[in-house]
Amino acid sequence: MKRFLCFFVIIVMLTACNRNSIITDPEAVEKLNNPQTRTIEFWHTYSDEETHLLEQELIPAFEKQNPGIRVHPVRHANNIELKYTLIAKASANRSPDVVRMDVAWVPEFSQSGLLTPLNGFHDFESVVSLLQSSAGLVGYYEGFNYSLPVNINTKVAIYNRSLLTQAGLSSPPERFEEVIKLARKERYMIGLGGLDTWKTLPCIYALGGKMTDDQYKQATGYLNSKATVHAVEELVSLYQEQLIDRTVVNGGGDNWEGVKSGNILVTDEGPWFYSVFQGDELSRALNSTIAVPFPHEFGPSSIVGGEDLVIPKGAKQPEEAWEFMKFMTSKPSQEIMAQTGLIPTNREAKVKNAALGSIIRPYEEALNNSFLRPPVKAWSQIDEIYTSYMTRIFQGELSAEEGLTKAASEIDIVLER
């Protein structure tokens, strides 16, 4: 009998302990008080400042508006490992509920059947009607939309103000050919940051080149056209003349500091060139540079980037995920995130900070003359082919015409699949 009583006392004590542990867990308490609460998992790649606003302002505001939904944010580095992890999880139906994904990844995921179509949500049309149309094209495939653009970016040409002044100019040349002539005349450097598509296509398009046809079906006749060959030959000549840093074949040097206070006439970069700075450092960047859209006399010349929100295959809470996606693309949320320098995709959202507005303005102008990287399933493979041949061209293994022709032929095969 004593053994039984002792055993009974121990059970009671353990139960009490367990109850105490539950009471100290706020999320568990909420679940007990509201058994209808659902938690969505949100994977993102926001910066430190962006994450602070997400966790301290946006998520609490969303949960207040939607008391039955909690958001569990999970921050990741934006790298290839994240992409492969998401592919594996979606393939196994074990995905997070919402992902903020690089726009360049969306076509591969949607065309591989790894994303949930958004058209089925009853208010989809009213939501997308408020978003910039050019930002949403990457998520469209065979009559379905698979993503909502949550922020958009592009690159502009950023000039060294002092070097322009020394050359007798108060503003940058209007044509990119004139920029190259100025660099040669004054022995100024061109800050090319690498040889992949993101880093080279703005210069190539500004010189009249192109990668594919408008339907993204063919590279031959475009990537190896006379205009594109001429554009690449110009860049290679600058490299040979040591007006493009020799490290460009390995990713480039410190173009940020070079264009602010060194011998680099121009580089190209997104709005983070300025938004990462504060105080005196931001003032120095603004005072020492001039940012303008790439010349677009031949057509669109600014490359589109950014991030979209998607619901991966296997998400456990798609309805709740959709509510969160709508919230993140709403005017109030977009204006909060614009404080970090992110360009809103909601057309009604305004950048209220005057200083940030002046920084973002050239990028918003550039978006009016911008182009997408081909939104196709095998984009990563195409980028690898392009970068490989550009490297061989710059290293002198192939002429521009030969290398671009070979690259176009291989890319055509990928586009046909």
TALIN-V773188 format. One record per backbone hydrogen bond with DSSP energy under -0.5 kcal/mol. NH is the residue of the N-H (numbers start at 1). CO is the residue of the C=O. Records with the same first field share a line. If there is no record, write none. Layout:
NH->CO  CO
This chain:
5->1
6->2
7->3
8->4
9->5
10->6
11->7
12->8
13->9
14->10
15->11
16->12
17->13
18->14
19->15
20->16
21->17
22->18
23->19
24->20
25->22
26->24
29->25
30->26
31->27
32->28
33->29
34->30
37->34
38->68
40->70
42->40  72
43->41  98
44->74
51->47
52->48
53->49
54->50
55->51
56->52
57->53
58->53
59->54
61->57
62->58
63->59
64->60
65->61
66->62
69->66
70->38
72->40
73->71
74->42
76->44
79->77
82->79
83->79
84->80
85->81
86->82
87->83
88->84
89->85
90->86
91->87
92->88
93->90
94->89
97->41
98->41
99->310
100->43
101->99  308
103->306
105->102
106->102
107->103
109->105
110->106
111->107
112->108
113->110
114->109
116->311
118->145
119->145
121->118
124->121
127->123
128->124
129->125
130->127
131->128
132->345
135->132
136->132  133
137->134
139->136
140->137
141->144
144->141
146->139
148->309
150->307
151->307
152->343
153->305
155->303
156->269
157->292
158->156  267
159->157  290
160->265
161->159  288
162->288
164->160
165->161
166->162
167->163
168->165
169->164
179->175
180->176
181->177
182->178
183->179
184->180
185->181
186->182
187->183
188->183
189->263
190->243
191->189  266
192->190
200->196
201->197
203->200
204->200
205->201
206->202
207->203
208->205
209->204
210->222
213->218
216->213
222->219
223->211  219
224->219
225->222
229->225
230->226
231->227
232->228
233->229
234->230
235->231
236->232
237->233
238->234
239->235
240->236
241->237
242->239
243->238
244->238
248->245
249->246
250->247
251->248
252->247
255->253
258->254
259->255
260->256
261->257
262->257  258
264->258
265->189  263
266->189
267->158
268->191
269->156
273->270
274->271
275->271
276->272
277->274
281->278
282->278
283->279
284->280
285->281
286->282
287->283
288->284
289->285  286
290->159
292->157  290
299->296
301->369
302->369
303->301
304->371
305->153
307->151
308->101
309->148
310->99
312->310
313->114
315->312
321->317
322->318
323->319
324->320
325->321
326->322
327->323
328->324
329->325
330->327
334->330
335->331
336->332
337->333
338->334
339->336
340->337
341->338
342->337
343->152
344->342
347->130  345
349->346
352->350
354->352
357->353
358->354
359->355
360->356
361->357
362->358
363->360
364->360
365->361
366->362
367->363
368->365
369->366
370->367
371->302
376->374
379->376
382->378
383->379
384->380
385->381
386->382
387->383
388->384
389->385
390->386
391->387
392->388
393->389
394->390
395->391
396->393
397->392
398->392
403->399
404->400
405->401
406->402
407->403
408->404
409->405
410->406
411->407
412->408
413->409
414->410
415->411
416->412
417->413  414
